[in-house]
Structure formats: structure tokens, C-alpha cells
Amino acid sequence: MSDIAEIAIGDKKQFIKQDALMFNIRNLETFHISLAIVAGIVAGVLGLTSLRGLYLFVGVAALSLVGLLAKMKFDSGKFVVGSFVQFEFSMFSGQVLTYILFWTFAYAIVHLY
């Protein structure tokens, strides 16, 4: 038996299947963390430092945001509750920390040793 909840967004009410919503959130988190790992390793191997490394992260994050919205046919209301951009920024700190961890690790392995 699946749990269906009624939520209010603004003036309208929606019925949400909670299992599907949690599945979508988990998949989006996995996608973003994996992308942050790959981008961090690329930045470290290429030797990007300072703002160039930051620009790479911002560029990858922006491309992933546009790509996901395109995959959703620019109708994110079917997949997440509320604003998709707000949802994306709620996971931003975890992505940044993962990116920095793998960026510094790859940089240290390739350029310092």
C-alpha cells in the first residue's frame, strides 16, 4: 500500500505519492553527488586553482540544472514539491563540500606527489 498525501502549494492542493517523491529525491541526490565527485577529480587533475576551480563547479552545476529541467520537459512540478530551483539549492552545500574534497584530493595526488 502506498502512502498518498495531500499537500497545499499556494492556493492549490495536490495529491502526492510519497514513495515516488522519495525515489526522485534520492535519485537527484545521487546524481548531484556523483557529478560533484567527477567535477572535483577533473578540476584536481587539470590543476585548476582559485576561481578557475570555482567556475568549473558553477558551470557543471548550471549545466546539470538545465539538463535535468530539459529531461523533465521544463515541468518540475511532477517530480518535486515546490520550486525545482529551491530544491536544487537545498542540496548545494553537500555538493560543494564533496566537490572540494575530491578537488583537493586529486590535486594533491597529481600535482604534489
C-alpha positions in Angstrom: 0.0 0.0 0.0 1.5 3.3 -1.0 1.1 6.5 1.0 -0.7 9.3 -0.8 -0.6 12.7 0.9 -2.5 15.8 0.2 -0.3 19.0 0.3 -1.1 22.6 -0.4 1.2 24.6 -2.6 0.0 28.2 -2.7 -3.7 28.2 -3.3 -4.0 24.8 -4.9 -3.9 21.3 -3.4 -2.1 18.3 -4.9 -2.1 14.6 -4.1 1.5 13.3 -3.9 2.6 9.7 -3.9 5.3 9.8 -1.1 7.2 6.7 -2.3 7.6 8.2 -5.8 8.7 11.6 -4.3 11.3 10.0 -2.1 12.6 7.9 -5.0 13.0 11.1 -7.1 14.8 12.9 -4.3 17.2 10.0 -3.7 18.0 9.8 -7.4 18.6 13.5 -7.7 20.9 13.5 -4.7 22.9 10.6 -6.1 23.2 12.3 -9.5 24.4 15.6 -7.9 26.9 13.9 -5.6 28.3 11.8 -8.4 28.6 14.8 -10.6 30.4 16.8 -7.8 32.9 13.9 -7.4 33.6 13.7 -11.1 33.9 17.5 -11.4 36.2 17.7 -8.4 38.5 15.0 -9.8 38.6 16.7 -13.2 39.4 20.1 -11.6 42.2 18.5 -9.5 43.7 16.6 -12.4 43.7 19.7 -14.6 45.3 21.7 -11.8 42.6 24.3 -11.6 43.1 26.6 -8.6 41.3 29.5 -7.1 38.5 31.0 -9.2 39.0 28.7 -12.2 38.0 25.7 -10.0 35.0 27.6 -8.7 34.0 28.4 -12.3 34.2 24.8 -13.2 31.9 23.8 -10.3 29.4 26.6 -11.1 29.4 25.7 -14.8 28.8 22.0 -14.1 26.1 22.8 -11.6 24.4 25.1 -14.1 24.6 22.6 -16.9 23.2 19.8 -14.7 20.3 22.1 -13.7 19.4 22.9 -17.3 19.9 19.3 -18.3 17.6 18.0 -15.6 15.0 20.6 -16.4 15.1 19.7 -20.1 14.8 16.0 -19.1 11.6 17.0 -17.1 10.4 18.9 -20.1 10.7 22.1 -18.0 7.8 20.9 -15.8 9.4 20.0 -12.5 6.0 20.1 -10.6 5.5 16.4 -11.5 8.8 15.4 -9.9 9.5 17.6 -6.9 7.3 19.5 -4.5 7.6 23.3 -4.7 10.2 25.1 -6.8 12.9 23.0 -8.5 15.5 25.7 -8.2 14.8 25.9 -4.4 15.1 22.1 -4.2 18.4 22.3 -6.1 19.9 24.9 -3.8 18.9 22.9 -0.7 21.4 20.3 -1.7 24.1 22.8 -2.7 26.2 22.7 0.5 26.6 18.9 0.2 27.7 19.2 -3.4 30.2 22.0 -2.6 31.8 20.0 0.2 32.0 16.9 -1.9 33.5 18.8 -4.8 36.1 20.5 -2.6 37.1 17.1 -1.0 37.7 15.4 -4.3 39.2 18.5 -5.9 41.9 18.8 -3.2 42.5 15.1 -3.1 43.0 14.8 -6.9 45.1 17.9 -7.0 47.4 16.6 -4.2 47.8 13.2 -5.8 48.6 14.6 -9.3 50.5 17.8 -8.7 52.1 17.5 -5.2 53.4 13.9 -5.3 
